[in-house]
Amino acid sequence: MAKNLDASVNQRFSSRLGFLLSVIGIAVGTGNIWRFPRIVAQNGSDEGAGAFLVAWTVFLFLWSIPLVLAEYAMGRKCRMGVIGTITKIAGVKFAWMGAFMAFVTVAITLFYSVIVGWCFYYFVQMLTNPLPLTTEVAMARWNDYQGGGWPLVTHAVVMGLGTFAIWRGIRSIERINKILIPSLLVIVLICVVRGLTLPGAWAGVAYLFTPDWGQLASPKIWMEALTQNAWDVGAGWGLYLTYAAYVKREHGVVKNAFITPIGNNIVSMLAALMVFATVFAVLRTEMGKTQPEVLEIMRTSGEASTGLTFIWMPQLFARMFLGRPLSILFFLGLTFAGFSSLIAHLELSTRVLIDVGMKRSRSIILAAMFIYILGIPSAVSLKFLKNQDFVWGYALIISGALAAVAVMRHGAARLRREELMEGGKDWKLGRWWDVVLVGFVPLGAIILLVWWLVIVPFNQAGSGKWYNPLNPASAMNCLVQWFLVLSVLLLFGRWMGRSVLDKGVPPSL
């Protein structure tokens, strides 16, 4: 079999710290700062959001950490991209599983890069324009941006910067993350401290942590908690697998596989504290709105719930002492978070193309052009973006289950002995991982998806929504898109697997 001679496949992270900061860059993104607070608000009851946080934390240990461990082990063992790794681990006839994982991540990248463009635009706005004092002014700014073709420009800007960031391979990615991630953490901490010191802020904190235990009987809470945890951490996307292909064996992975998801969830909680404290302090204490009115704004403001971050947060900053510099820091942090994750998405797409024998420079250009062009519908239509977030966000549950099935095919205990029990300074990993990954992850994914597919049609009975594939919020819309993609990948799966193994086998390491 021909060997891939691209020198980029032999690059390695120079240090454990560089690797750790880069994988934290995967995990910490707009999912933490833009998505997490609004998902918490949407899944909280009138009493509080604590029940959602419980479900979210459960899946951190039963879903995200086991899958991150699996991705690390597979990526370091095979030293290839997602399709090549799953093919080598599970066999050629299962190459379609790696292709589906890669497709889901690319599908998310198509609109994720658009959102990072929003963050960049608002960072520039905070630098150059006065903060809006009314909803009308804030809405006009948002509508002018969305209606003026600017999303296409900012989408192109962040894609261009992302292309530049990964051009020289993992070494340039490591250097950039050594700057982005520490800066981001400092910004988040500053914003949290300022938010918590506002009058009335602790009412938001109390709401955030007050549980309504009856909510745990709802499948929607568990579905949203799992999907958000997958979004938050990036487990099952293939991103950790891609970066793990470049990690030195002596750096170990078990310790990092715990530190990364737990650190990520801490950042998410800090972001939620910042947003809930600020929103409750200004809307409830200063503007006199009731708690139900505050929650309604957080849950429903703007198409795809964009209003909380891009319409209300600038207004809230405008009403507080030192609000302008804080708004600049907030949107700079949001941009840093999104960009650190975006470059991991781009590296995944690029590595898939490298594995079939394409040169790195050509792979990067082709991947960037593909993502930009197919991201245009999300850039020009918030409804389309919302639908893609809905469809491929839930598809992450399938991706995670497929990663677990691949490990099952190889043998979880065998993979643990080969890659996760090497001794040295790394932590030891017990048999519990085998049980959770092989036993819980696939079964849990099936139960939750079936539960969801039963409950959604029941809740929409008589409305004519659930069975209409053209309704962007229907269960059938999800099923049709998943079915079309899976059909194509199953048809061409073996061919893809053989192509990767024939053309992309890296040198022995």
C-alpha positions as CSV (number, residue, x, y, z in Angstrom):
1,M,0.0,0.0,0.0
2,A,1.2,3.5,-0.8
3,K,2.4,5.7,2.0
4,N,1.3,9.3,2.4
5,L,4.4,11.4,2.1
6,D,2.9,14.6,3.4
7,A,5.3,15.8,6.1
8,S,2.4,17.2,8.1
9,V,1.2,13.7,9.2
10,N,4.5,13.3,11.1
11,Q,4.2,16.5,13.1
12,R,3.7,16.2,16.9
13,F,2.6,18.5,19.6
14,S,5.8,19.9,21.2
15,S,4.7,19.6,24.8
16,R,1.9,18.2,27.0
17,L,0.8,21.8,27.7
18,G,0.5,22.6,24.0
19,F,-1.6,19.5,23.5
20,L,-3.8,20.2,26.5
21,L,-4.4,23.9,25.5
22,S,-5.2,22.8,22.0
23,V,-7.8,20.1,23.1
24,I,-9.3,22.7,25.5
25,G,-9.6,24.8,22.4
26,I,-11.7,22.1,20.9
27,A,-14.0,21.9,23.9
28,V,-14.3,25.6,24.8
29,G,-16.2,27.3,22.0
30,T,-19.4,29.3,21.3
31,G,-21.2,26.2,22.7
32,N,-20.1,27.3,26.1
33,I,-20.8,31.0,26.0
34,W,-23.4,31.5,23.2
35,R,-25.3,28.2,23.4
36,F,-25.1,26.9,27.0
37,P,-26.8,29.8,28.8
38,R,-29.7,29.9,26.4
39,I,-30.1,26.1,26.5
40,V,-30.1,26.2,30.3
41,A,-32.8,29.0,30.2
42,Q,-34.9,27.1,27.7
43,N,-34.8,23.9,29.8
44,G,-35.4,25.5,33.2
45,S,-38.8,25.6,34.9
46,D,-40.3,28.6,36.6
47,E,-38.6,27.5,39.8
48,G,-35.1,27.0,38.5
49,A,-32.6,25.3,36.1
50,G,-30.9,23.0,38.5
51,A,-32.5,19.8,37.2
52,F,-31.0,20.4,33.8
53,L,-27.6,20.9,35.3
54,V,-27.9,17.6,37.1
55,A,-28.7,15.7,33.8
56,W,-25.9,17.6,32.1
57,T,-23.4,16.6,34.7
58,V,-24.5,13.0,34.6
59,F,-23.7,12.9,30.9
60,L,-20.3,14.4,31.5
61,F,-19.2,11.2,33.2
62,L,-21.4,8.7,31.4
63,W,-20.9,10.1,27.9
64,S,-18.3,12.8,27.3
65,I,-15.4,11.5,29.3
66,P,-15.6,7.9,28.1
67,L,-15.9,9.0,24.4
68,V,-13.0,11.5,24.7
69,L,-10.9,8.6,26.1
70,A,-12.0,6.5,23.1
71,E,-11.1,9.2,20.6
72,Y,-7.7,9.8,22.2
73,A,-6.9,6.0,22.1
74,M,-8.1,5.5,18.6
75,G,-6.4,8.6,17.2
76,R,-3.0,7.9,18.8
77,K,-3.1,4.2,17.8
78,C,-4.0,4.8,14.1
79,R,-2.4,8.2,13.4
80,M,-5.1,9.0,10.8
81,G,-8.2,11.1,10.4
82,V,-11.7,10.0,11.3
83,I,-12.6,7.8,8.4
84,G,-9.1,6.1,8.3
85,T,-9.1,5.5,12.0
86,I,-12.6,4.0,12.2
87,T,-11.8,1.8,9.2
88,K,-8.6,0.5,10.8
89,I,-10.3,0.0,14.2
90,A,-13.6,-1.6,13.1
91,G,-12.9,-2.9,9.5
92,V,-13.5,-1.7,6.0
93,K,-17.2,-2.6,6.0
94,F,-17.7,-0.1,8.9
95,A,-15.9,2.8,7.2
96,W,-19.3,4.4,6.7
97,M,-19.4,5.0,10.5
98,G,-16.3,7.2,10.4
99,A,-17.7,9.0,7.3
100,F,-20.9,9.7,9.2
101,M,-19.0,11.1,12.2
102,A,-16.9,13.3,9.8
103,F,-20.1,14.4,7.9
104,V,-21.9,15.5,11.1
105,T,-18.9,17.6,12.2
106,V,-18.6,19.2,8.8
107,A,-22.4,19.8,8.7
108,I,-22.0,21.7,12.0
109,T,-19.0,23.5,10.8
110,L,-21.0,25.0,7.9
111,F,-23.1,27.0,10.3
112,Y,-20.6,27.2,13.2
113,S,-18.3,29.3,11.1
114,V,-21.2,31.7,10.4
115,I,-21.7,32.1,14.2
116,V,-18.1,32.8,14.7
117,G,-18.4,35.5,12.1
118,W,-21.3,37.0,14.1
119,C,-19.0,37.1,17.2
120,F,-16.2,38.8,15.2
121,Y,-18.6,41.4,13.8
122,Y,-20.0,42.3,17.2
123,F,-16.5,42.5,18.6
124,V,-15.7,45.2,16.0
125,Q,-19.1,46.9,16.7
126,M,-18.2,47.1,20.4
127,L,-14.9,48.7,19.5
128,T,-16.2,51.2,17.0
129,N,-19.8,52.1,17.9
130,P,-21.8,53.2,21.0
131,L,-23.6,50.5,23.0
132,P,-27.3,50.4,22.3
133,L,-29.6,51.6,25.1
134,T,-32.9,50.3,23.7
135,T,-34.1,47.1,22.2
136,E,-35.1,49.0,19.1
137,V,-31.6,50.2,18.5
138,A,-30.1,46.8,19.3
139,M,-32.6,45.1,16.9
140,A,-31.9,47.6,14.2
141,R,-28.1,46.9,14.4
142,W,-28.8,43.1,14.3
143,N,-31.2,43.4,11.4
144,D,-28.9,45.7,9.4
145,Y,-26.1,43.2,9.9
146,Q,-28.2,40.2,8.9
147,G,-29.9,42.0,6.0
148,G,-26.9,43.7,4.5
149,G,-24.8,40.8,3.3
150,W,-22.4,41.2,6.2
151,P,-22.7,37.6,7.4
152,L,-21.2,36.5,4.1
153,V,-18.3,38.8,4.6
154,T,-17.6,37.8,8.2
155,H,-18.1,34.1,7.3
156,A,-15.3,34.6,4.7
157,V,-13.1,36.5,7.2
158,V,-13.1,33.8,9.8
159,M,-12.7,31.0,7.2
160,G,-9.7,32.9,5.8
161,L,-8.2,33.3,9.3
162,G,-8.9,29.6,10.0
163,T,-7.2,28.6,6.8
164,F,-4.1,30.6,7.8
165,A,-4.1,29.1,11.3
166,I,-3.9,25.5,10.2
167,W,-1.7,26.0,7.1
168,R,1.5,24.8,8.6
169,G,-0.1,21.9,10.5
170,I,-0.3,21.1,14.1
171,R,2.7,23.3,15.1
172,S,0.9,26.5,14.1
173,I,-2.3,25.2,15.7
174,E,-0.4,24.7,19.0
175,R,1.2,28.1,18.9
176,I,-2.1,29.9,18.3
177,N,-3.9,28.0,21.1
178,K,-1.1,28.9,23.5
179,I,-2.3,32.5,23.0
180,L,-6.0,32.1,22.5
181,I,-6.9,29.8,25.4
182,P,-5.1,31.6,28.3
183,S,-6.5,34.9,27.0
184,L,-10.0,33.5,26.8
185,L,-9.9,32.1,30.4
186,V,-8.7,35.5,31.7
187,I,-11.5,37.3,29.8
188,V,-14.2,34.9,31.1
189,L,-13.0,35.3,34.7
190,I,-13.1,39.1,34.5
191,C,-16.6,39.0,33.0
192,V,-17.8,36.6,35.7
193,V,-16.4,38.7,38.6
194,R,-18.0,41.9,37.1
195,G,-21.4,40.1,36.6
196,L,-21.5,38.8,40.1
197,T,-20.8,42.2,41.7
198,L,-23.9,43.8,40.1
199,P,-26.9,44.6,42.3
200,G,-29.4,41.8,42.1
201,A,-27.0,39.4,40.3
202,W,-27.4,36.6,42.9
203,A,-31.1,36.2,42.0
204,G,-29.9,34.9,38.7
205,V,-27.4,32.6,40.4
206,A,-30.1,31.3,42.7
207,Y,-32.3,30.5,39.7
208,L,-29.5,28.8,37.9
209,F,-28.9,26.3,40.8
210,T,-32.4,25.7,42.0
211,P,-33.7,22.3,40.9
212,D,-37.2,21.4,39.9
213,W,-36.8,17.6,40.3
214,G,-40.0,16.8,38.4
215,Q,-38.3,17.9,35.2
216,L,-36.1,14.8,35.2
217,A,-39.1,12.8,34.2
218,S,-39.1,14.6,30.8
219,P,-37.1,13.0,28.0
220,K,-36.5,16.4,26.5
221,I,-34.4,17.4,29.5
222,W,-32.2,14.4,29.0
223,M,-32.0,14.8,25.2
224,E,-31.1,18.5,25.6
225,A,-28.6,17.7,28.4
226,L,-26.8,15.0,26.3
227,T,-26.8,17.1,23.1
228,Q,-25.5,20.1,25.0
229,N,-22.8,18.0,26.7
230,A,-21.8,16.7,23.3
231,W,-21.8,20.3,21.9
232,D,-19.9,21.6,24.9
233,V,-17.2,19.0,25.1
234,G,-17.0,17.9,21.4
235,A,-17.3,14.2,22.4
236,G,-18.1,11.9,19.4
237,W,-17.2,14.6,16.8
238,G,-13.9,13.1,15.8
239,L,-12.0,16.3,16.8
240,Y,-10.1,14.7,19.7
241,L,-9.3,11.7,17.5
242,T,-7.8,14.1,14.9
243,Y,-5.6,15.9,17.4
244,A,-4.6,12.7,19.1
245,A,-3.0,11.6,15.8
246,Y,-0.3,14.2,16.5
247,V,0.3,13.6,20.2
248,K,3.6,12.0,21.4
249,R,3.2,8.7,23.2
250,E,5.1,9.9,26.3
251,H,2.5,12.6,26.9
252,G,-0.2,10.2,27.8
253,V,-3.9,10.8,27.3
254,V,-6.0,9.5,30.3
255,K,-5.3,12.5,32.5
256,N,-6.0,14.9,29.7
257,A,-9.2,13.1,28.8
258,F,-10.5,13.9,32.3
259,I,-9.1,17.4,32.6
260,T,-10.4,18.6,29.2
261,P,-14.2,17.8,29.7
262,I,-14.2,18.8,33.3
263,G,-12.4,22.1,32.6
264,N,-14.8,22.7,29.7
265,N,-17.8,22.2,31.9
266,I,-16.3,24.6,34.4
267,V,-16.0,27.2,31.7
268,S,-19.6,26.6,30.7
269,M,-20.8,27.1,34.3
270,L,-18.7,30.3,34.5
271,A,-20.4,31.6,31.3
272,A,-23.8,30.7,32.7
273,L,-23.0,32.5,35.9
274,M,-21.9,35.6,33.9
275,V,-25.0,35.7,31.7
276,F,-27.6,34.8,34.3
277,A,-26.1,37.3,36.8
278,T,-25.9,40.1,34.3
279,V,-29.4,39.5,32.8
280,F,-31.1,39.2,36.2
281,A,-29.2,42.2,37.6
282,V,-30.1,44.5,34.8
283,L,-33.5,43.3,33.6
284,R,-35.0,42.5,36.9
285,T,-33.3,44.9,39.4
286,E,-32.7,47.9,37.2
287,M,-35.4,47.7,34.5
288,G,-38.1,46.2,36.8
289,K,-39.1,43.2,34.8
290,T,-40.6,40.2,36.5
291,Q,-38.8,36.8,36.7
292,P,-41.2,35.3,34.1
293,E,-40.4,38.2,31.7
294,V,-36.7,37.8,32.2
295,L,-36.9,34.1,31.5
296,E,-39.0,34.7,28.4
297,I,-36.4,37.0,27.0
298,M,-33.6,34.5,27.7
299,R,-35.6,31.6,26.1
300,T,-37.1,33.1,23.0
301,S,-35.4,36.3,22.1
302,G,-34.5,36.3,18.4
303,E,-34.6,33.7,15.7
304,A,-32.6,30.6,16.9
305,S,-32.4,32.4,20.3
306,T,-29.7,34.7,19.0
307,G,-31.3,37.7,20.8
308,L,-29.9,36.9,24.2
309,T,-26.3,37.3,23.1
310,F,-26.5,39.7,20.3
311,I,-29.5,41.9,21.1
312,W,-29.8,41.9,24.9
313,M,-26.2,41.6,26.1
314,P,-25.0,44.8,24.4
315,Q,-28.0,46.6,26.0
316,L,-27.2,45.2,29.4
317,F,-23.5,46.2,29.2
318,A,-24.6,49.7,28.2
319,R,-26.5,50.0,31.6
320,M,-23.6,49.0,33.9
321,F,-20.5,50.7,35.1
322,L,-17.5,49.8,32.9
323,G,-19.9,48.2,30.5
324,R,-18.2,49.2,27.3
325,P,-14.8,47.6,28.1
326,L,-16.6,44.6,29.4
327,S,-18.6,44.3,26.2
328,I,-15.4,44.4,24.2
329,L,-13.9,41.7,26.4
330,F,-17.1,39.6,26.2
331,F,-17.3,39.5,22.4
332,L,-13.5,39.2,22.1
333,G,-13.7,36.1,24.3
334,L,-16.6,34.8,22.4
335,T,-14.6,35.2,19.1
336,F,-11.5,33.5,20.6
337,A,-13.7,30.6,21.9
338,G,-15.3,30.1,18.5
339,F,-12.1,30.4,16.6
340,S,-10.2,27.9,18.7
341,S,-12.9,25.3,18.0
342,L,-13.2,26.3,14.3
343,I,-9.6,25.5,13.6
344,A,-10.1,22.0,15.0
345,H,-13.1,21.6,12.7
346,L,-11.0,22.7,9.7
347,E,-8.1,20.4,10.7
348,L,-10.6,17.4,10.8
349,S,-11.8,18.1,7.3
350,T,-8.3,18.7,6.0
351,R,-6.9,15.5,7.6
352,V,-9.7,13.4,5.9
353,L,-8.5,14.7,2.5
354,I,-4.9,14.2,3.4
355,D,-5.6,10.5,4.2
356,V,-6.8,9.9,0.7
357,G,-3.5,11.1,-0.7
358,M,-4.1,14.8,-1.3
359,K,-1.4,17.4,-0.4
360,R,-2.0,19.4,2.7
361,S,-2.1,22.8,0.9
362,R,-4.7,21.5,-1.6
363,S,-6.7,19.8,1.2
364,I,-6.9,23.0,3.2
365,I,-8.0,25.1,0.2
366,L,-10.6,22.5,-0.9
367,A,-12.0,22.1,2.6
368,A,-12.2,25.8,3.2
369,M,-13.9,26.5,-0.1
370,F,-16.4,23.6,0.5
371,I,-17.3,24.9,4.0
372,Y,-17.6,28.5,2.9
373,I,-19.9,27.7,-0.1
374,L,-22.1,25.3,1.7
375,G,-22.2,27.6,4.7
376,I,-23.8,30.3,2.6
377,P,-27.5,29.1,3.3
378,S,-26.9,29.4,7.0
379,A,-25.3,32.9,6.5
380,V,-28.3,34.2,4.7
381,S,-31.1,32.4,6.6
382,L,-31.4,32.2,10.3
383,K,-34.3,29.7,9.9
384,F,-32.0,27.4,7.9
385,L,-29.2,27.8,10.5
386,K,-31.7,26.9,13.3
387,N,-32.8,23.8,11.4
388,Q,-29.2,22.6,10.9
389,D,-28.4,23.2,14.6
390,F,-31.5,21.1,15.4
391,V,-30.8,18.2,13.0
392,W,-27.0,17.8,13.4
393,G,-27.0,18.7,17.0
394,Y,-29.1,15.6,17.7
395,A,-27.1,13.6,15.2
396,L,-24.1,14.0,17.6
397,I,-25.8,11.3,19.7
398,I,-25.6,8.9,16.8
399,S,-21.9,9.9,16.2
400,G,-21.0,9.1,19.8
401,A,-22.8,5.8,19.6
402,L,-20.9,4.9,16.4
403,A,-17.5,5.7,18.0
404,A,-18.4,3.3,20.8
405,V,-19.5,0.6,18.4
406,A,-16.1,1.0,16.6
407,V,-14.3,0.4,19.9
408,M,-16.6,-2.5,20.6
409,R,-15.6,-4.1,17.2
410,H,-11.9,-3.7,18.1
411,G,-12.4,-4.7,21.8
412,A,-12.6,-2.1,24.5
413,A,-10.4,-4.0,26.9
414,R,-7.8,-4.6,24.2
415,L,-7.8,-0.9,23.2
416,R,-7.5,0.1,26.9
417,R,-4.5,-2.2,27.4
418,E,-2.8,-1.0,24.1
419,E,-3.3,2.7,24.5
420,L,-4.6,3.7,27.9
421,M,-2.6,1.5,30.3
422,E,0.9,2.4,29.4
423,G,2.1,3.5,32.9
424,G,4.5,6.4,33.3
425,K,3.0,9.6,34.7
426,D,-0.4,9.1,33.3
427,W,-3.4,7.9,35.3
428,K,-4.5,4.3,35.3
429,L,-7.8,3.5,33.7
430,G,-10.0,0.7,35.1
431,R,-12.5,-1.7,33.6
432,W,-15.3,0.7,34.3
433,W,-14.5,2.4,31.1
434,D,-15.1,-0.7,29.0
435,V,-18.5,-1.2,30.7
436,V,-19.6,2.4,30.3
437,L,-18.4,2.8,26.7
438,V,-19.7,-0.5,25.4
439,G,-22.7,-0.9,27.6
440,F,-24.1,2.5,28.3
441,V,-23.2,4.8,25.4
442,P,-24.8,2.8,22.5
443,L,-27.8,1.7,24.6
444,G,-28.3,5.1,26.1
445,A,-28.2,6.7,22.6
446,I,-30.8,4.2,21.4
447,I,-33.1,4.7,24.4
448,L,-32.9,8.5,24.2
449,L,-33.5,8.7,20.5
450,V,-36.5,6.3,20.6
451,W,-37.9,8.1,23.6
452,W,-37.5,11.4,21.8
453,L,-39.1,10.0,18.6
454,V,-42.1,8.7,20.6
455,I,-42.6,11.8,22.7
456,V,-42.2,14.4,19.9
457,P,-45.0,12.9,17.6
458,F,-47.2,12.5,20.7
459,N,-46.7,16.2,21.7
460,Q,-47.3,17.3,18.1
461,A,-50.3,15.0,17.6
462,G,-53.0,16.7,15.5
463,S,-50.8,19.7,14.6
464,G,-49.6,18.2,11.3
465,K,-46.0,18.9,12.3
466,W,-44.2,15.8,13.3
467,Y,-44.7,13.8,10.1
468,N,-44.0,16.7,7.7
469,P,-40.4,16.5,6.4
470,L,-40.6,20.0,5.2
471,N,-41.3,21.4,8.6
472,P,-37.9,22.4,9.9
473,A,-38.8,21.7,13.6
474,S,-40.3,18.2,13.0
475,A,-38.9,14.8,13.9
476,M,-39.5,13.7,10.3
477,N,-37.2,16.5,9.1
478,C,-34.4,15.1,11.2
479,L,-35.1,11.5,10.1
480,V,-35.2,12.3,6.4
481,Q,-31.9,14.2,6.5
482,W,-30.2,11.5,8.5
483,F,-31.6,8.8,6.2
484,L,-30.4,10.5,3.0
485,V,-26.8,11.0,4.4
486,L,-26.6,7.5,5.8
487,S,-27.9,5.9,2.6
488,V,-25.1,7.6,0.5
489,L,-22.4,6.7,3.0
490,L,-23.5,3.1,3.3
491,L,-23.5,2.8,-0.5
492,F,-20.0,4.2,-0.8
493,G,-18.6,3.2,2.6
494,R,-16.4,0.3,1.5
495,W,-14.9,2.3,-1.4
496,M,-14.1,5.1,1.0
497,G,-12.5,2.7,3.5
498,R,-10.3,1.0,0.9
499,S,-9.3,4.3,-0.6
500,V,-8.1,5.6,2.7
501,L,-6.2,2.4,3.6
502,D,-4.6,2.3,0.1
503,K,-3.5,5.9,-0.1
504,G,-3.3,7.2,3.4
505,V,-1.3,4.8,5.5
506,P,1.2,6.9,7.5
507,P,4.7,5.9,8.3
508,S,5.2,3.5,11.2
509,L,5.7,5.5,14.5
